[in-house]
Amino acid sequence: MVIGIYSKDFSEAFAELIAETHVSCYQISQFTGINQGYLSRLRSGEKGNPSAEVLFKICLAIAHYSKKVAIQDIEGLFNAAGRSLCLST
């Protein structure tokens, strides 16, 4: 799915990242305090893009639980939500 200049929508990017890292919505919820049901709805596409604060918390949780995550993966998730970490110089 193509959304604007981004190659994936947020739910697709989020689902792929948690599948690759083997981090569950439960783990993210426990680390961040974000409702697990809300995270599941983000993953399934029932909810739209999260706020920058929620997105940042999700990324911190994934990085905390997985050594498989790279900064490019996090930037990809931000991009899919229409945001950027401004990694390029």
C-alpha positions in Angstrom: 0.0 0.0 0.0 1.4 3.4 -0.9 0.5 6.3 1.4 1.8 9.6 0.1 5.6 9.4 -0.2 5.7 6.4 2.2 5.7 2.9 1.0 3.7 1.4 4.0 0.9 2.5 6.2 1.6 2.5 9.9 -0.3 -0.7 10.8 1.7 -2.7 8.2 5.0 -1.3 9.4 4.1 -1.8 13.0 3.0 -5.4 12.5 6.1 -6.2 10.5 8.4 -4.6 13.1 6.9 -6.5 16.1 7.0 -9.7 14.1 10.6 -9.3 13.2 11.6 -8.4 16.8 9.3 -10.8 18.5 8.1 -8.1 20.8 4.4 -8.4 21.8 1.8 -5.8 22.3 1.6 -7.1 25.9 5.3 -6.3 26.4 5.0 -2.9 24.8 1.9 -2.2 27.1 3.8 -3.3 30.2 6.8 -1.1 29.4 4.9 2.0 28.3 1.6 1.9 30.2 -0.3 2.2 26.8 -3.5 0.1 26.7 -2.8 -3.3 25.1 -6.1 -3.2 23.2 -5.1 0.2 21.7 -1.8 -1.3 20.5 -3.6 -4.2 19.0 -5.9 -1.8 17.1 -2.9 0.1 15.8 -1.3 -3.1 14.6 -4.5 -4.2 12.8 -5.2 -0.9 11.3 -8.4 -0.2 13.2 -6.8 2.9 14.7 -4.9 5.5 12.7 -1.4 6.8 13.3 -0.5 7.4 16.9 0.7 10.7 18.4 4.4 11.4 18.4 4.5 10.7 22.1 2.9 7.3 21.8 5.0 6.5 18.8 8.2 7.4 20.7 7.1 5.2 23.7 6.4 2.3 21.4 9.8 2.6 19.8 11.5 2.7 23.2 9.7 -0.4 24.3 10.7 -2.3 21.1 14.3 -1.2 21.5 14.2 -2.3 25.2 13.0 -5.8 24.5 14.8 -6.6 21.2 18.4 -6.5 20.2 17.3 -7.1 16.6 15.9 -3.5 16.1 18.1 -1.0 14.2 17.6 2.8 14.2 16.6 2.4 10.5 13.7 0.2 11.6 12.6 2.9 14.1 12.9 5.6 11.4 10.8 3.4 9.1 8.1 3.2 11.7 8.1 7.0 12.2 8.0 7.5 8.4 5.0 5.2 8.1 3.2 7.4 10.6 4.1 10.5 8.6 6.8 11.6 11.0 10.6 11.6 10.9 13.5 11.3 13.3 15.6 13.5 11.0 18.4 11.0 10.8 19.8 12.3 7.5 22.3 15.2 7.6 
